[in-house]
């Protein structure tokens, strides 16, 4: 095995070992443990996630998701202090009640339940021929769920004889994994404005129009892209380390991180963002000459 491939495999094993030992972890801590830059650690995490070897939280700690192994889901409860106030209220209510009828909740709680996807699983059930949305706490197993659903039966509340089955079992809606498939139906329709990855799509279209070819992608998220692009210039083909972020303002600190990448990769850096450089960054980039270029594509 070539040395560089062996090194990549070794770095991945270090990352998996760290997460196995420490539970849900942030990229910055994983990078430090593996002695990697945050950019390379993020690239490794993205690859491991794509391979299905790790999972990624919907919840954010700062601007970063948590990465964890299958079976460590319950450890995400240790980070609920990072939820906003309404999300905390929804989490507390659901964790104590185990299941909640969506229609019975205040509007703000209903919104919050849809936001805490790591902890709240949506189900669709039928009660007295009426379809309703119900939220299940993520640790509730099928046996406990069936018992809780039995309590929702109109027969329990009115003492009527059981002449019909009030709750119908359906297929699981957005299950965290196959072991938790119980009730459910089709996911709720999303508005077209919730089109994930629209920003990155626009950036890629912009690059194509400018004859800038993406030759490698290390990390791709809804609002972030890291890779290498190539362009033709008067002096021949030129490669740039590409950093794309959906940010309104780029800081001097971010330019310094980009400069580190320029030195490590031995190539100039192109930063693309829909915002602008702050005052210090504007002054800083003048001293960097051709090492770092900044483009606002106005998309």
Order of alpha helices (4+ residues) and beta strands (2+ residues): alpha-alpha-alpha-beta-beta-alpha-beta-alpha-beta-beta-alpha-alpha-alpha-beta-beta-beta-beta-alpha-beta-beta-alpha-beta
